[in-house]
Amino acid sequence: MPKKKARDIGMDVPTPKKSCDDAHCPFHGNLPVRGQTLKGKVKSSKMKNTIVVEREYIRLIPKYERYEKRTREYVAHSPPCLEIERGDSVAIMECRPLSKTVTYVAIEKRED
């Protein structure tokens, strides 16, 4: 299979070394990305081409002048060219709705 040329998605992320035929891949398909970029850890990768990303953040409680730790889960599309598995640190970006719950797509497998 000849390697498909990866297109520029407008973000400062490295293009994947592998190629894929996924229509919903921002690099090799025709899915535009926009909006927020979030970083998190992959909690689950059991669904086909879909991952659950967990993100931790802190929130100020003004009354007590203290912070609390909160978590949020995001369901994101995982292109096969990125080879993302459970426990990986990833960057996800907003895209058009791909299904009822999937409105993000993974754009980078991070090394931290």
Secondary structure, DSSP 4 states (H G I P E B T S, - for coil): -PPPPPPP-SSS-PPPSS----TT-TTTS---EEEEEEEEEEEE--STTEEEEEEEEEEEETTTTEEEEEEEEEEEE--GGG---TT-EEEEEEES-SSSS--EEEEEEE--
